[in-house]
């Protein structure tokens, strides 16, 4: 099945920031479905027409019968099929149908919740409740639905989910594991049976309702530092700050996971939700998984060390070489090996085989600049964000950009000439575009990338086409860019500059 990012790439032109936010929503919405006793569908307007929406993701509740036993992802609705979708997107507020909707002989209640990012609505969630099974209102159901209503309003406000909440939601407690709701003062107003049981295993035998949760939790945790940490997480959530997962061990030996979520619908303080889960029995298996992950990271660490050793040996050989041509080749080899080593260093510190390219390029590009300072004075700048990419993209992409920058620095400026090389990055749901632009002397007459025999360009072209499945092109800088940013050389001739454009797909189907 296609991933959310691939579906967004196929059907929309959303920027990378919007895609990241929708990924956060999907990471959190099992919580919404369980609290709502309802299915959630994510709809986005089709790129070629705002009057048609396509479903790009779906989640079913674990607390109630589903309204959609079939897969809805990929289904298209017009505004006539589901008018509340367009209305919620246009008006930026939650829109509910007054009468139940019949779908395949199944009555359901539908409401549309706009997903807001900044000042824009980027998608719509459809909350669809199966009405075929009658439900008797209970304290648990009332508390769940009230919490769901607050969180849905926060989605419409653009305050939930928050990127500051961390990336550990997949391993955080779920609604069925245990839920405790506290009011603005930190007093428990509701505790699910499993939430009550988790506190019983920690050593508290009485009813949680009416107790002050922060001092109670602090008193049950064995380690004083962990006790202070979990207390601060709950207090932060009550004060409106997003919380992350916390694991503590009680005085009785029970290991419990905590996660606190602030409730601030329409900007109004409404307390917090505290999810709890007793993980004492699964702790041993978690440790086994962590051990496997640690082994993978150790392998990356050792590969990095070996590559650094190779680079050091090449550097020593370069110092003993009298041929300038051989010394230059060894110096470039040191740079290439060091670039790959930096990728493995980043992977050795990653837990999911993904790399933050922005921080990585902040280390690689100065290294390229140092190689060039002996012959020319070139200033390197970068605008835009590469973001986080998978390991299989990181290594070839770092190599390609480093080669293009080195090629610009080495060939565009001569005779100690000053200049600049700009790296411009644009990322969308579908593509990652990188433009390496210089204000140097430009391409030679009759230049052809296909017939170019430079090793750097050959490496870049091979990696782009075979590893990244993208495209590479070289051209003279645009006229307005050359006139604005071009510099004159020592003889007064006007620079024209060169642009190297790389486009790689972020979706397998692009």
Secondary structure as UniProt FT lines:
FT   HELIX           4..11
FT   HELIX           16..36
FT   STRAND          39..46
FT   TURN            47..48
FT   STRAND          49..59
FT   TURN            73..74
FT   STRAND          76..78
FT   TURN            79..81
FT   HELIX           83..91
FT   STRAND          95..96
FT   STRAND          101..103
FT   TURN            104..105
FT   STRAND          106..117
FT   TURN            118..119
FT   STRAND          120..130
FT   HELIX           139..157
FT   HELIX           163..165
FT   HELIX           169..171
FT   HELIX           175..177
FT   STRAND          179..182
FT   TURN            184..185
FT   STRAND          187..191
FT   HELIX           193..202
FT   TURN            209..210
FT   HELIX           213..220
FT   HELIX           224..238
FT   TURN            239..240
FT   STRAND          246..250
FT   TURN            251..252
FT   STRAND          255..262
FT   HELIX           265..267
FT   STRAND          272..278
FT   TURN            280..282
FT   HELIX           283..319
FT   HELIX           324..348
FT   STRAND          354..356
FT   HELIX           357..372
FT   TURN            373..375
FT   STRAND          377..383
FT   STRAND          388..390
FT   HELIX           391..412
FT   TURN            415..416
FT   STRAND          418..428
FT   STRAND          431..438
FT   TURN            445..446
FT   TURN            449..451
FT   HELIX           455..462
FT   HELIX           463..467
FT   STRAND          471..476
FT   HELIX           479..485
FT   TURN            490..491
FT   STRAND          498..505
FT   TURN            508..509
//
